[in-house]
């Protein structure tokens, strides 16, 4: 399932206010990083990650690998920041950035 333009726009609006919850360094992808990413996506559904990698091409490769391994979808990429989304129907409403936004702004 790929995100619609409307979903991406809504997610960008939510994501604008988020702080990065996962940072990827020049060291690349480790088991610990994948576990952290998995937990963050399960809890929050929509997360911002920071790619603290100098080379743009290297950032793109690492981001593609993270997306492939996590099953998440890219909602946005700006510079060294990326917004990833993965639906979790059983996410805690108090933790999910999507459910909190919907509860605050009314469901669409």
N, C-alpha and C positions, 0 to 999 in steps of 0.2 A: 504494500500500500504506500503510494507516495503522497506527500502532502500537497494539498491544493494551494493555490496562490492566496486564498482567503485565510487558510490555516497558517501559512507562513507569515502573513501580515499580522495576524493575531498573536502568534508566538513571538515575533520580533518585538511587538509592543510589550508583552509580558517580560521577555528576556532583557529588554533595555534596563530594567531595574534589578536584575539579578547579578550577584557576584559570582565569579568563577568558583566552582566547587571541586574541580579537578584541574591540576596543572601537569602538563606533559613537558618534561625537560629534554635537553639534548641526549639524555641517556635512553630515550625512546620508551617503548612499551614493556612494562614488567608485569608479573603476575599480580603484584600489589596494586599497581595502577588499574589493571583490568577489574580487580575486585572492588576498588573504590568507585570506578565508573559504573559497575553493575549496581552497587548499593545506591549510588546517587540517582541513577535512572529509575530504579525500583521505587525509591522514596519520592522523588520530585517530578518524574516524567519528563519535564523540560529543564535542561541544565545548560549552564554556560561553562565552557572549558577554556583554559588558557594554554596555548601552544607556545611555550617558551623556547622556541627553536628559531635560530637565526635565519636559515635559508628558507625562502618561500616554498620552493619545490619540495624540500624535506618536510615542511609543515603539512603540505597537501597530501604527501604519501602517508604520513603518520595518521592524519585525520581520516583518510580513506580506510586505513587498517582498523582504526578504532570503531568506525561505523560498521565495517564488515564483521568485526568480532563481537560487537555489542548488539547488533540488530537494530541500532538506532537510526534515525533519519536526520539529515542536516536541515535545519530550518534557516540558518544564516551563517555566513563566515565574514568577519571583518578583521582584516589584519591578523593578529595573533589570537583572536577570540573566535570561538565557534559556538553555536547554539544547537544542541542536539535534543531530539525528542524520541521517546519510546513510550507508547501507551502502556499503562498498567491499570486494568479495571479494578484491581484490588488495592490500589494505592491508598495510603492513609490520607483522608481529605485535609488534615491539618498540615501535612508535609508536601502534598502535591501542588506544584506551582500552577497547574492547570485547574484543578478543582478549587483551589483558593481563589483564583481569578474569577472563575465562573460563579462561585458563591457570592463574591463581592460585587460583581457586575451583572449578575443575573444570567441564567443559562440561555444559550442561543439555539 
